[in-house]
């Protein structure tokens, strides 16, 4: 049981490290695919510098937290 908990902990850390390395375009494409699958239409996703306040809802961060993906309807 201890090994299982250790393995789950290590995998969660590895997943977090992998997500930090994801490019903004890649993450934007994944978010767009999820929105399209849910039937959402007439939206835009923008990549902006963190804290730029693009007037929408922040739905993701990328490039190690330096940029944000903003959803506008």
Backbone as CSV, one residue per row, in Angstrom:
resi,resn,N_x,N_y,N_z,CA_x,CA_y,CA_z,C_x,C_y,C_z
1,UNK,0.833,-1.190,0.000,0.000,0.000,0.000,0.878,1.254,0.000
2,UNK,1.969,1.208,0.748,2.861,2.376,0.782,3.461,2.639,-0.591
3,UNK,3.786,1.564,-1.307,4.364,1.731,-2.642,3.347,2.354,-3.598
4,UNK,2.111,1.951,-3.461,1.051,2.498,-4.312,0.904,3.997,-4.077
5,UNK,0.875,4.401,-2.832,0.735,5.823,-2.499,1.943,6.603,-3.001
6,UNK,3.122,6.031,-2.853,4.338,6.674,-3.340,4.283,6.828,-4.860
7,UNK,3.838,5.776,-5.556,3.760,5.822,-7.017,2.768,6.891,-7.474
8,UNK,1.617,6.965,-6.823,0.620,7.981,-7.181,1.181,9.381,-6.940
9,UNK,1.878,9.575,-5.842,2.484,10.873,-5.547,3.518,11.273,-6.577
10,UNK,4.366,10.329,-6.968,5.396,10.635,-7.964,4.790,10.920,-9.336
11,UNK,3.756,10.178,-9.692,3.108,10.426,-10.982,2.418,11.785,-11.018
12,UNK,1.838,12.195,-9.910,1.189,13.508,-9.890,2.217,14.624,-10.016
13,UNK,3.370,14.453,-9.400,4.439,15.446,-9.537,4.960,15.485,-10.970
14,UNK,5.107,14.318,-11.575,5.591,14.258,-12.957,4.588,14.911,-13.896
15,UNK,3.307,14.712,-13.657,2.279,15.335,-14.494,2.301,16.836,-14.397
16,UNK,2.532,17.361,-13.208,2.611,18.807,-13.011,3.811,19.377,-13.739
17,UNK,4.939,18.702,-13.662,6.141,19.176,-14.347,5.945,19.142,-15.853
18,UNK,5.253,18.126,-16.355,5.001,18.026,-17.789,4.083,19.148,-18.256
19,UNK,3.095,19.483,-17.464,2.145,20.536,-17.840,2.831,21.889,-17.925
20,UNK,3.832,22.143,-17.088,4.548,23.420,-17.132,5.270,23.610,-18.452
21,UNK,5.719,22.514,-19.059,6.479,22.606,-20.288,5.618,22.710,-21.529
22,UNK,4.306,22.688,-21.395,3.402,22.703,-22.541,3.385,24.088,-23.183
23,UNK,3.404,24.094,-24.500,3.372,25.379,-25.206,1.963,25.957,-25.154
24,UNK,1.876,27.258,-25.309,0.580,27.934,-25.251,-0.325,27.506,-26.401
25,UNK,0.227,27.352,-27.582,-0.577,26.947,-28.732,-1.156,25.553,-28.535
26,UNK,-0.359,24.662,-27.947,-0.809,23.296,-27.684,-1.961,23.288,-26.670
27,UNK,-1.805,24.056,-25.594,-2.845,24.133,-24.570,-4.100,24.803,-25.119
28,UNK,-3.926,25.833,-25.914,-5.061,26.533,-26.528,-5.858,25.574,-27.410
29,UNK,-5.159,24.733,-28.165,-5.820,23.758,-29.035,-6.600,22.734,-28.207
30,UNK,-6.040,22.299,-27.082,-6.729,21.341,-26.213,-7.995,21.956,-25.614
31,UNK,-7.910,23.199,-25.166,-9.068,23.880,-24.585,-10.143,24.077,-25.652
32,UNK,-9.736,24.477,-26.851,-10.695,24.671,-27.950,-11.391,23.361,-28.292
33,UNK,-10.656,22.255,-28.285,-11.251,20.953,-28.583,-12.298,20.578,-27.531
34,UNK,-12.017,20.874,-26.267,-12.976,20.577,-25.195,-14.227,21.433,-25.333
35,UNK,-14.053,22.697,-25.662,-15.201,23.584,-25.840,-16.052,23.147,-27.032
36,UNK,-15.384,22.793,-28.122,-16.112,22.336,-29.313,-16.876,21.045,-29.025
37,UNK,-16.273,20.145,-28.246,-16.926,18.885,-27.906,-18.179,19.105,-27.062
38,UNK,-18.182,20.192,-26.287,-19.356,20.509,-25.462,-20.399,21.315,-26.222
39,UNK,-20.107,21.639,-27.479,-21.072,22.364,-28.297,-21.034,23.872,-28.129
40,UNK,-19.986,24.401,-27.536,-19.873,25.851,-27.353,-19.529,26.487,-28.701
41,UNK,-20.203,27.582,-29.027,-19.919,28.288,-30.272,-19.759,29.779,-29.992
42,UNK,-19.242,30.487,-30.952,-19.050,31.941,-30.867,-18.195,32.344,-29.668
43,UNK,-17.005,31.830,-29.613,-16.069,32.173,-28.546,-14.703,32.459,-29.156
44,UNK,-13.836,33.052,-28.355,-12.453,33.239,-28.784,-11.530,32.936,-27.621
45,UNK,-10.365,32.435,-27.947,-9.322,32.174,-26.963,-8.115,33.017,-27.359
46,UNK,-7.594,33.774,-26.402,-6.431,34.623,-26.665,-5.308,34.270,-25.711
47,UNK,-4.089,34.312,-26.195,-2.910,34.131,-25.356,-2.381,35.519,-25.032
48,UNK,-2.311,35.831,-23.737,-1.861,37.155,-23.296,-0.816,36.984,-22.194
49,UNK,-0.066,38.049,-21.940,0.867,38.039,-20.823,0.095,37.972,-19.513
50,UNK,0.670,37.321,-18.526,-0.011,37.166,-17.247,-0.300,38.537,-16.644
51,UNK,-1.529,38.716,-16.198,-1.933,39.959,-15.572,-2.301,41.060,-16.540
52,UNK,-2.344,40.755,-17.827,-2.668,41.780,-18.820,-4.135,42.185,-18.760
53,UNK,-4.966,41.329,-18.206,-6.384,41.669,-18.066,-7.044,41.913,-19.397
54,UNK,-7.177,40.889,-20.199,-7.716,41.030,-21.551,-9.240,41.125,-21.584
55,UNK,-9.876,41.213,-20.435,-11.321,41.393,-20.404,-12.117,40.121,-20.574
56,UNK,-11.556,39.004,-20.220,-12.268,37.732,-20.306,-11.935,36.870,-19.106
57,UNK,-12.317,35.610,-19.183,-12.070,34.669,-18.098,-10.806,33.873,-18.401
58,UNK,-9.883,33.825,-17.448,-8.654,33.054,-17.608,-9.001,31.576,-17.476
59,UNK,-8.708,30.795,-18.522,-9.035,29.373,-18.529,-7.799,28.483,-18.529
60,UNK,-6.607,29.083,-18.546,-5.384,28.292,-18.509,-4.157,29.171,-18.434
61,UNK,-3.084,28.584,-17.934,-1.791,29.271,-17.927,-0.785,28.380,-18.636
62,UNK,0.216,29.007,-19.226,1.220,28.255,-19.971,2.565,28.960,-19.889
63,UNK,3.538,28.337,-20.511,4.919,28.836,-20.499,5.375,29.169,-19.080
64,UNK,5.207,28.168,-18.219,5.625,28.241,-16.811,4.979,29.391,-16.060
65,UNK,3.723,29.672,-16.399,2.963,30.683,-15.668,3.177,32.103,-16.136
66,UNK,3.905,32.328,-17.211,4.146,33.688,-17.670,3.055,34.203,-18.603
67,UNK,2.257,33.290,-19.160,1.186,33.687,-20.077,-0.114,33.027,-19.630
68,UNK,-1.231,33.624,-20.061,-2.551,33.105,-19.736,-3.369,32.947,-21.007
69,UNK,-4.295,32.008,-20.970,-5.242,31.847,-22.073,-6.576,32.383,-21.579
70,UNK,-7.115,33.347,-22.312,-8.320,34.055,-21.898,-9.468,33.671,-22.834
71,UNK,-10.599,33.326,-22.226,-11.821,32.948,-22.942,-12.757,34.140,-23.001
72,UNK,-13.234,34.436,-24.216,-14.228,35.501,-24.404,-15.380,34.945,-25.203
73,UNK,-16.568,35.341,-24.861,-17.763,34.870,-25.551,-18.388,35.971,-26.360
